[in-house]
Amino acid sequence: MDWFVAPEYWTSRLVFQRALAGVYLVAFLTAALQFRALMGARGMLPVPRFVAQVRFRAAPSVFQLHYSDRFFAACAWTGCAVSAALLAGLDSFVPLWGAMLLWLVPWALYLSIVNVGQTWYSFGWESLLLEVGFLAVFLGNDEVAPPIVVLFLLRWILFRVEFGAGLIKMRGDACWRKLTCLDHHHETQPMPGPLSWFFHHLPKPLHRVEVAANHFTQLVVPVFLFAPQPIATAAAALMIVTQLWLVLSGNFSWLNWITIVLALSALEFPSDPPSVAGAPLWYEVVVLAVAALLVLLSYRPVANMISRRQIMNRSFDPLHLVNTYGAFGSVSRVRYEVVVEGTVDDAPREESDWREYEFKGKPGDPRRWPRQFAPYHLRLDWLMWFAALSPAYAGSWFGALVERLLENDRDTLKLLRRSPFPPDEPPRFVRARLFRYRYTTWRELRETGACWERTYVREYLPPTRLAEVAQRS
């Protein structure tokens, strides 16, 4: 069937597949390096405890069948290896069915991780990677030209990502409608990047232009993804430029990068595609059947998108095949941070020698400039931002974090930039205090060298020792 394939997107598919493999690699590397402290057998939210309470049908995962830290590590590093192989183009050297199975491996492994990841994996970009990764299974390799229906479904995801995000902003915080949200957002976002301070200090009229341009890109441009070329390419290219602007302004894990990957599939690169045989019948049947299923499952995300009670980042099936997306429907006006400290004193007082723990990405020492981590995802640092918004967000894991710090747990300390205590001398007490953070002005930066100014607000957790944490848990 000539209508089934689009040879002119040969290069687009190649670029898309290699870029997606790169995102997969980062995702699996993040899991491999962080899981023990977060959800390992002795983690803050252990997988064994979770799978004992949740049925396989509700959260399909290989870890429902067996769990050990060694097995999880093997799955995560296998995901890294397969992703690296796909990044190198291994799928081009195997039969079509072999390429499909090869792309199925990282999807199945990452689905297994997300479905037991609990709070640590509750972000929209997890479902987005799974939805895009599932479609990549059916995009084919060098034996066939790219299927039109799969390319269309990739644009459909991109449309829902952008248009849904635009709608949630217009329906949510009034500052998006007033074009004033960026007066605050660069300062209060979960994890600022090295340029965020400068973005915050851009002239306010330019902030208005940024917000207006964002609305145009998210609410108008996505419609043109389904227009003929070169209009669709222009629309996708504009989205890529917008996402790169966001990459520069903060650390948003791989959310911006997976969106860029999606947009790459809509670009029509100048190319001379090779002549290949028509797609085999079994492949056409499988692709069309999967497409029909995904169109059917799109009903609930579409209903949510047009609803006045639109919700963000929700999966409507346990396989994360079709989801709803959105970010920053509301913007914080004030930045709060939880500062965690410990002391070796037996009877802690305010004048005791309290030493501050330093996190890798979240603001701490006012003089320490933020670093660029995205697309790598510092999961604990992100959740600490939510903890500062309300203790309710951290109720399931913050006590366990304090307990691990009192034990000088090696895996937990690996998640931090620096612990103030040597390995053989854990703190006797740990406390947490809430501070208000604001960016310094140009003058304050020149005089003090500090990019932040912080003010004590209140006690977040009173001085707590190991026995007290164990008793509460």
C-alpha positions as CSV (number, residue, x, y, z in Angstrom):
1,M,0.0,0.0,0.0
2,D,1.7,3.2,-1.2
3,W,-0.3,5.3,1.2
4,F,1.0,3.4,4.2
5,V,4.5,4.8,4.1
6,A,6.2,8.2,3.7
7,P,9.7,7.7,2.3
8,E,10.4,11.5,2.5
9,Y,10.6,11.1,6.3
10,W,13.4,8.6,6.2
11,T,15.9,11.0,7.7
12,S,13.4,12.3,10.1
13,R,12.8,8.8,11.5
14,L,16.6,8.3,11.8
15,V,17.1,11.5,13.7
16,F,14.1,10.9,15.9
17,Q,15.1,7.3,16.8
18,R,18.7,8.2,17.7
19,A,17.5,11.2,19.8
20,L,14.9,9.1,21.6
21,A,17.5,6.5,22.4
22,G,19.6,9.2,24.0
23,V,16.7,10.3,26.2
24,Y,16.2,6.6,27.2
25,L,19.9,6.4,28.1
26,V,19.6,9.3,30.4
27,A,16.4,8.0,32.0
28,F,18.0,4.6,32.7
29,L,21.2,6.1,34.0
30,T,19.2,8.2,36.4
31,A,17.4,5.1,37.7
32,A,20.6,3.1,38.0
33,L,22.5,5.7,40.0
34,Q,19.6,6.8,42.4
35,F,17.3,3.9,43.0
36,R,18.9,2.3,46.1
37,A,18.4,5.3,48.3
38,L,15.0,6.2,46.9
39,M,13.1,2.9,46.5
40,G,15.6,0.1,47.0
41,A,15.0,-2.6,49.6
42,R,16.2,-0.1,52.3
43,G,15.1,3.0,50.4
44,M,12.8,5.7,51.6
45,L,9.9,4.2,49.7
46,P,10.9,0.5,49.2
47,V,9.6,-1.3,46.2
48,P,9.0,-4.6,48.1
49,R,6.5,-2.8,50.4
50,F,4.8,-1.1,47.4
51,V,4.3,-4.3,45.4
52,A,3.0,-6.1,48.5
53,Q,0.1,-3.5,48.5
54,V,-0.6,-3.0,44.8
55,R,-1.8,-5.6,42.4
56,F,0.0,-6.4,39.1
57,R,-3.0,-5.4,37.1
58,A,-2.9,-1.9,38.5
59,A,0.9,-1.5,38.1
60,P,2.4,-4.0,35.6
61,S,6.1,-4.5,36.3
62,V,8.7,-7.2,36.3
63,F,9.3,-6.2,39.9
64,Q,5.9,-7.4,40.9
65,L,7.2,-10.9,40.1
66,H,10.6,-10.5,41.8
67,Y,12.5,-7.8,43.5
68,S,16.0,-7.4,44.8
69,D,18.4,-4.4,44.5
70,R,20.7,-6.5,42.4
71,F,17.8,-7.4,40.0
72,F,16.7,-3.8,39.7
73,A,20.3,-2.7,39.0
74,A,20.6,-5.3,36.3
75,C,17.3,-4.1,34.7
76,A,18.5,-0.4,34.8
77,W,21.9,-1.1,33.4
78,T,20.4,-3.4,30.7
79,G,18.2,-0.5,29.8
80,C,21.3,1.7,29.5
81,A,23.1,-0.9,27.3
82,V,20.1,-1.4,25.0
83,S,19.6,2.4,24.7
84,A,23.2,2.9,23.9
85,A,23.0,0.2,21.2
86,L,19.9,1.9,19.7
87,L,21.8,5.2,19.8
88,A,24.6,3.6,17.9
89,G,22.1,2.3,15.3
90,L,21.9,-1.4,16.1
91,D,18.2,-1.6,15.0
92,S,19.4,-0.9,11.4
93,F,21.4,-4.1,11.3
94,V,18.6,-6.6,12.4
95,P,15.4,-7.7,10.6
96,L,12.3,-5.6,11.0
97,W,10.8,-7.8,13.7
98,G,14.1,-7.8,15.5
99,A,14.2,-4.0,15.5
100,M,10.7,-3.9,16.9
101,L,11.7,-6.3,19.7
102,L,14.8,-4.2,20.4
103,W,12.7,-1.0,20.8
104,L,10.3,-3.0,23.0
105,V,12.9,-3.8,25.6
106,P,13.6,-0.3,26.9
107,W,9.9,0.5,26.9
108,A,9.0,-2.6,29.0
109,L,11.9,-2.1,31.4
110,Y,11.2,1.6,31.9
111,L,7.4,0.9,32.3
112,S,8.5,-1.6,35.1
113,I,10.5,1.1,36.8
114,V,7.8,3.8,36.5
115,N,5.0,1.6,37.8
116,V,6.9,0.9,41.1
117,G,8.5,4.3,41.3
118,Q,5.8,5.9,43.4
119,T,6.3,9.6,44.3
120,W,9.8,9.6,42.8
121,Y,8.4,8.8,39.3
122,S,5.2,10.9,39.4
123,F,6.3,13.4,36.8
124,G,4.7,13.9,33.4
125,W,7.8,13.3,31.5
126,E,7.9,9.6,32.7
127,S,4.6,8.9,31.0
128,L,5.6,11.0,28.0
129,L,8.7,8.9,27.5
130,L,6.7,5.7,27.7
131,E,4.0,6.9,25.3
132,V,6.6,8.1,22.7
133,G,8.7,5.0,23.3
134,F,5.8,2.7,22.7
135,L,5.1,4.3,19.3
136,A,8.8,4.0,18.4
137,V,8.4,0.2,18.5
138,F,6.3,0.4,15.3
139,L,8.3,3.1,13.4
140,G,10.3,0.4,11.5
141,N,13.9,0.3,10.5
142,D,15.9,0.3,7.2
143,E,13.8,-2.5,5.7
144,V,10.7,-0.3,5.4
145,A,9.9,3.4,4.9
146,P,8.4,5.2,7.9
147,P,4.6,4.4,8.3
148,I,2.5,7.5,7.8
149,V,0.1,6.5,10.6
150,V,2.9,6.3,13.2
151,L,4.3,9.7,12.1
152,F,0.8,11.1,12.5
153,L,0.4,9.7,16.0
154,L,3.7,11.2,17.0
155,R,2.4,14.6,15.9
156,W,-0.8,13.9,17.9
157,I,1.3,13.4,21.0
158,L,3.2,16.6,20.4
159,F,-0.1,18.5,19.8
160,R,-1.5,17.2,23.1
161,V,1.7,18.1,25.0
162,E,1.8,21.7,23.7
163,F,-1.9,22.5,23.4
164,G,-2.7,20.8,26.8
165,A,0.0,22.8,28.5
166,G,-1.3,26.0,26.9
167,L,-4.8,25.4,28.0
168,I,-3.9,24.5,31.6
169,K,-2.0,27.9,31.8
170,M,-5.0,29.9,30.5
171,R,-7.4,28.1,32.8
172,G,-5.1,28.1,35.8
173,D,-3.2,31.0,37.2
174,A,-4.4,34.5,36.3
175,C,-0.8,35.7,35.8
176,W,-0.6,33.7,32.6
177,R,-3.6,35.6,31.2
178,K,-2.1,38.9,32.5
179,L,1.3,38.0,31.0
180,T,3.1,38.4,34.3
181,C,4.0,34.9,35.4
182,L,7.6,35.2,34.3
183,D,8.0,38.0,36.8
184,H,8.2,35.1,39.3
185,H,8.7,31.8,37.6
186,H,12.4,32.0,36.9
187,E,13.0,32.6,40.6
188,T,10.4,30.1,42.0
189,Q,10.8,27.1,39.5
190,P,11.7,23.8,41.1
191,M,15.4,23.8,40.1
192,P,16.9,26.9,38.6
193,G,19.8,26.6,36.1
194,P,23.0,28.7,35.8
195,L,21.2,31.2,33.6
196,S,18.0,31.5,35.6
197,W,19.2,34.4,37.6
198,F,19.8,36.4,34.4
199,F,16.4,35.4,32.9
200,H,14.7,36.6,36.1
201,H,16.4,40.0,35.7
202,L,15.3,40.6,32.1
203,P,13.2,43.7,31.7
204,K,9.5,43.1,32.6
205,P,8.3,44.1,29.1
206,L,10.4,41.3,27.7
207,H,8.8,38.9,30.2
208,R,5.5,39.9,28.8
209,V,6.7,39.1,25.3
210,E,8.0,35.7,26.5
211,V,4.6,34.7,27.9
212,A,2.8,35.9,24.8
213,A,5.2,34.0,22.6
214,N,4.6,30.9,24.8
215,H,0.8,31.2,24.4
216,F,1.2,31.5,20.6
217,T,3.5,28.5,20.4
218,Q,1.3,26.3,22.6
219,L,-2.2,27.4,21.5
220,V,-1.8,28.3,17.8
221,V,1.2,26.7,16.4
222,P,0.3,23.0,17.2
223,V,-2.6,23.2,14.8
224,F,-0.2,23.6,11.9
225,L,1.5,20.3,12.7
226,F,-1.2,18.7,10.6
227,A,-0.8,21.2,7.7
228,P,1.1,20.3,4.5
229,Q,4.8,20.8,4.2
230,P,6.7,23.0,4.6
231,I,4.2,24.5,7.1
232,A,4.4,21.5,9.5
233,T,8.2,21.8,9.5
234,A,8.0,25.5,10.3
235,A,5.6,24.8,13.2
236,A,7.8,22.0,14.6
237,A,10.9,24.2,14.2
238,L,9.3,27.0,16.2
239,M,8.5,24.5,18.9
240,I,12.1,23.4,19.0
241,V,13.3,27.0,19.4
242,T,10.8,27.5,22.2
243,Q,12.0,24.4,24.0
244,L,15.6,25.3,23.7
245,W,14.8,28.7,25.3
246,L,13.3,26.7,28.2
247,V,16.4,24.5,28.4
248,L,18.5,27.6,28.9
249,S,16.2,29.0,31.6
250,G,16.0,26.1,34.0
251,N,16.5,22.4,34.8
252,F,13.3,20.6,33.7
253,S,14.7,17.0,33.5
254,W,14.2,15.7,30.0
255,L,10.7,17.3,29.5
256,N,12.1,19.8,27.0
257,W,14.3,17.3,25.3
258,I,11.6,14.7,24.7
259,T,9.4,17.4,23.3
260,I,12.2,18.4,21.0
261,V,12.5,14.7,20.0
262,L,8.9,14.6,19.1
263,A,9.2,17.8,17.0
264,L,12.1,16.2,15.1
265,S,9.7,13.6,13.8
266,A,7.6,16.3,12.1
267,L,10.6,17.9,10.3
268,E,11.1,17.0,6.6
269,F,14.8,16.9,6.1
270,P,16.2,17.1,2.6
271,S,17.2,13.5,1.8
272,D,17.4,10.9,-0.9
273,P,15.8,7.9,0.7
274,P,16.9,4.5,-0.5
275,S,14.7,2.3,-2.5
276,V,13.2,-0.5,-0.3
277,A,10.6,-3.2,-0.7
278,G,7.0,-2.5,0.4
279,A,6.1,-3.1,4.0
280,P,5.2,-6.7,4.7
281,L,1.5,-7.4,5.3
282,W,2.0,-8.6,8.9
283,Y,3.7,-5.3,9.7
284,E,0.9,-3.2,8.2
285,V,-1.7,-5.2,10.1
286,V,0.1,-4.7,13.4
287,V,0.7,-1.0,12.9
288,L,-2.9,-0.3,11.9
289,A,-4.3,-2.3,14.8
290,V,-2.1,-0.5,17.3
291,A,-3.0,2.9,15.7
292,A,-6.7,2.0,16.1
293,L,-6.2,1.1,19.7
294,L,-4.4,4.4,20.5
295,V,-7.0,6.5,18.7
296,L,-9.7,4.8,20.8
297,L,-7.7,5.4,24.0
298,S,-7.3,9.0,23.1
299,Y,-10.9,9.7,24.1
300,R,-10.2,10.3,27.7
301,P,-7.2,12.6,27.2
302,V,-9.2,14.7,24.7
303,A,-12.2,14.8,27.0
304,N,-9.9,16.0,29.8
305,M,-8.2,18.6,27.6
306,I,-11.5,20.3,26.6
307,S,-12.9,20.1,30.1
308,R,-13.0,23.2,32.3
309,R,-11.7,21.0,35.1
310,Q,-8.6,19.9,33.1
311,I,-6.0,18.0,35.1
312,M,-2.3,17.8,34.3
313,N,0.0,14.8,33.9
314,R,-2.4,11.9,34.3
315,S,-2.1,8.4,32.9
316,F,-5.4,6.8,31.9
317,D,-4.1,3.2,31.6
318,P,-1.5,1.2,33.6
319,L,0.6,0.9,30.4
320,H,0.9,4.7,29.9
321,L,-0.1,4.3,26.3
322,V,-2.1,7.6,26.0
323,N,-1.8,10.3,28.7
324,T,-2.5,13.9,29.5
325,Y,0.2,16.5,30.0
326,G,0.7,20.0,31.3
327,A,3.0,22.0,33.5
328,F,2.9,25.1,35.8
329,G,-0.8,25.7,35.7
330,S,0.0,27.9,38.6
331,V,3.1,29.7,39.5
332,S,4.5,30.4,43.0
333,R,5.2,34.0,43.9
334,V,7.6,33.2,46.7
335,R,10.3,30.6,46.9
336,Y,10.7,28.5,50.0
337,E,13.4,26.0,50.7
338,V,13.8,23.3,53.3
339,V,17.3,23.5,54.8
340,V,18.4,20.3,56.5
341,E,21.1,20.5,59.3
342,G,22.7,18.1,61.7
343,T,24.7,18.3,64.9
344,V,26.8,15.9,67.0
345,D,25.8,17.6,70.3
346,D,24.1,15.4,72.8
347,A,21.7,18.2,73.9
348,P,21.1,20.3,70.9
349,R,20.3,24.0,71.3
350,E,20.0,26.9,68.9
351,E,23.7,27.8,69.5
352,S,24.9,24.3,68.9
353,D,27.2,23.5,66.0
354,W,24.6,22.9,63.3
355,R,26.0,21.9,60.0
356,E,24.1,22.2,56.7
357,Y,23.7,19.4,54.2
358,E,24.3,20.5,50.7
359,F,22.1,19.2,47.8
360,K,23.4,18.9,44.3
361,G,20.7,21.0,42.5
362,K,18.3,22.7,44.8
363,P,19.3,26.1,46.3
364,G,21.2,26.0,49.6
365,D,24.3,28.1,50.2
366,P,23.3,31.6,48.9
367,R,26.7,32.0,47.3
368,R,26.6,28.7,45.4
369,W,25.5,29.3,41.8
370,P,23.0,26.8,40.3
371,R,24.4,24.2,37.9
372,Q,23.0,22.6,34.8
373,F,21.8,19.1,35.3
374,A,19.0,18.5,32.8
375,P,18.3,16.3,31.1
376,Y,19.6,14.3,34.0
377,H,17.0,14.2,36.8
378,L,17.8,14.8,40.4
379,R,14.7,13.2,41.9
380,L,15.3,14.0,45.6
381,D,16.1,17.7,44.8
382,W,12.9,18.1,42.9
383,L,10.8,16.5,45.7
384,M,12.5,18.8,48.2
385,W,11.0,21.7,46.3
386,F,7.5,20.2,46.8
387,A,8.3,19.6,50.4
388,A,8.9,23.3,50.9
389,L,5.5,24.1,49.4
390,S,3.8,21.9,52.0
391,P,4.9,19.1,54.4
392,A,2.0,17.0,53.0
393,Y,4.0,16.5,49.8
394,A,6.8,14.9,51.8
395,G,4.8,13.0,54.3
396,S,5.6,9.6,52.8
397,W,9.4,10.0,52.6
398,F,10.8,12.9,54.6
399,G,11.0,11.0,57.8
400,A,12.8,8.2,56.1
401,L,15.3,10.7,54.6
402,V,16.0,12.1,58.1
403,E,16.5,8.5,59.4
404,R,19.0,7.7,56.6
405,L,20.9,11.0,57.4
406,L,21.1,10.0,61.1
407,E,22.6,6.7,60.0
408,N,25.0,8.3,57.6
409,D,23.5,5.9,55.0
410,R,26.0,5.7,52.1
411,D,23.5,5.4,49.3
412,T,21.5,8.4,50.6
413,L,24.6,10.5,51.0
414,K,25.5,9.8,47.3
415,L,22.4,11.8,46.4
416,L,23.8,14.9,48.1
417,R,26.5,17.2,47.0
418,R,28.2,17.1,50.4
419,S,27.6,15.7,53.9
420,P,29.0,17.8,56.8
421,F,29.8,14.7,58.8
422,P,32.5,12.1,58.2
423,P,31.4,8.5,57.5
424,D,32.4,7.2,61.0
425,E,30.7,10.1,62.9
426,P,27.0,10.5,62.1
427,P,25.0,13.3,63.5
428,R,23.2,12.8,66.8
429,F,20.3,15.1,65.8
430,V,18.9,16.3,62.5
431,R,16.6,19.3,62.1
432,A,15.0,21.1,59.1
433,R,14.2,24.8,58.8
434,L,12.2,26.7,56.2
435,F,13.7,29.7,54.5
436,R,12.4,32.2,52.0
437,Y,14.8,32.6,49.1
438,R,15.0,35.4,46.6
439,Y,17.4,36.3,43.9
440,T,19.8,39.1,44.7
441,T,19.8,42.3,42.7
442,W,22.7,43.3,40.4
443,R,24.1,45.5,43.1
444,E,23.9,42.8,45.8
445,L,25.5,40.3,43.5
446,R,28.5,42.6,42.9
447,E,28.9,43.4,46.6
448,T,28.4,40.0,48.1
449,G,29.0,37.5,45.3
450,A,25.8,35.7,46.4
451,C,23.0,34.9,43.9
452,W,20.5,34.2,46.6
453,E,19.3,36.0,49.8
454,R,17.5,33.9,52.3
455,T,15.4,34.7,55.4
456,Y,14.4,32.3,58.1
457,V,10.7,31.6,58.2
458,R,10.0,28.9,60.7
459,E,10.9,25.5,62.0
460,Y,10.1,22.6,59.6
461,L,11.2,19.7,61.7
462,P,12.4,20.0,65.3
463,P,15.8,18.4,66.3
464,T,15.2,14.7,65.9
465,R,17.3,11.7,66.9
466,L,17.4,8.2,65.5
467,A,15.2,6.6,68.1
468,E,12.5,9.3,67.7
469,V,12.4,8.8,63.9
470,A,12.1,5.0,64.3
471,Q,9.3,5.4,66.8
472,R,7.3,7.7,64.5
473,S,7.7,5.3,61.5
